[in-house]
Amino acid sequence: MIHRTLKDLRKSYALTQKQVSDLLKIDRSSYTCYETGKSHPPIDTLVKLSKIYNTSIDYIVLGKKEERHHVGTLAEPRIAPYGQGNNTLTLEQDELELLCNYRLLKENRKKELIQYLKTLQED
């Protein structure tokens, strides 16, 4: 179950296994084993994956549909590669990677990043 969910989530975000493994700071081969069911991600990796995909660990592990999205998110947000969206949020690849990395930050670091980005806009 976990392996199919991970693959589906990755594809829905238009990410490669390499990109996800880079975000997780693990070898691609380790991540591939998660998607093929040869091994299961440890809890710290599940936490990171839930942040990247903005979903619950229950959804990743158990496939609980009602646990798909965190409270306060849109009902069915979908992210597609730039220019390939049909009523979806479309992002270029670098924007998607930025978003995924942002989600992995601690709250205080997110605030610092937002403030820094605002100063860049002033230039």
C-alpha positions in Angstrom: 0.0 0.0 0.0 2.7 2.5 1.0 4.7 2.0 -2.2 1.7 2.7 -4.5 0.7 5.8 -2.5 4.3 7.1 -2.7 4.4 6.6 -6.4 1.0 8.2 -7.0 1.9 11.2 -4.8 5.2 11.7 -6.6 3.7 11.5 -10.0 0.8 13.9 -9.0 3.5 16.4 -8.1 5.4 15.7 -11.4 8.6 14.9 -9.4 11.2 12.3 -10.3 12.5 9.7 -7.9 15.8 11.6 -7.9 14.2 14.9 -7.0 12.3 13.3 -4.1 15.4 11.5 -2.9 17.4 14.7 -3.0 14.7 16.5 -1.0 14.9 13.6 1.6 18.7 13.6 1.5 18.8 9.9 0.7 20.1 7.8 -2.2 17.7 7.4 -5.1 18.1 3.6 -4.8 16.8 3.8 -1.2 13.8 5.8 -2.3 13.2 3.4 -5.2 12.9 0.6 -2.7 10.1 2.5 -0.9 8.2 2.8 -4.2 8.7 -0.9 -5.1 7.8 -2.2 -1.7 11.2 -3.7 -1.0 11.5 -1.6 2.1 9.5 0.9 4.1 10.5 4.4 5.0 11.4 5.1 8.6 9.2 7.5 10.6 11.4 10.5 10.1 11.2 10.0 6.3 7.5 9.6 6.5 7.3 12.9 8.3 9.3 14.6 5.6 7.2 13.0 2.9 4.0 14.2 4.5 5.4 17.7 4.5 6.5 17.6 0.9 3.1 16.3 -0.3 1.1 18.3 2.3 -0.7 15.2 3.4 -0.9 13.1 6.5 1.2 10.1 7.4 -2.0 8.1 7.8 -2.8 8.7 4.1 0.7 7.6 3.1 0.8 4.5 5.2 -2.9 3.5 5.3 -4.3 5.2 2.2 -7.0 6.8 4.3 -8.8 9.1 1.8 -10.2 11.3 4.5 -6.7 11.9 5.7 -5.4 13.0 2.2 -5.0 16.7 3.0 -4.1 18.6 6.1 -6.9 20.7 7.6 -7.1 24.0 5.9 -5.9 23.0 2.5 -7.9 22.9 -0.7 -10.1 19.9 -1.3 -8.1 18.5 -4.2 -5.0 20.6 -4.9 -3.1 19.2 -7.9 0.2 20.4 -9.2 1.1 19.8 -12.8 4.2 20.7 -14.9 4.2 24.1 -16.3 1.7 24.5 -19.2 0.1 21.0 -18.7 -2.7 22.0 -16.3 -6.4 21.5 -16.7 -7.9 23.5 -13.8 -4.8 22.7 -11.9 -2.1 24.8 -10.3 0.8 24.7 -12.7 4.3 25.3 -11.6 7.6 25.3 -13.4 10.0 22.6 -12.1 12.2 25.0 -10.1 9.0 26.5 -8.4 7.9 23.0 -7.5 11.3 22.2 -5.9 11.2 25.5 -4.0 7.7 24.7 -2.6 8.8 21.2 -1.6 11.9 22.5 0.1 9.9 25.2 1.8 7.5 22.6 3.3 10.5 20.9 4.9 11.5 24.0 6.8 10.7 24.6 10.5 8.1 27.3 11.0 10.7 29.9 12.2 12.8 29.3 9.1 9.8 29.7 6.9 9.2 33.1 8.4 12.8 34.0 7.8 12.7 32.9 4.2 9.5 34.9 3.5 11.1 38.0 5.0 14.2 37.5 3.0 12.1 37.1 -0.2 10.3 40.3 0.5 13.7 42.1 0.8 14.7 40.7 -2.6 11.5 42.0 -4.2 12.5 45.6 -3.0 15.7 45.5 -5.0 
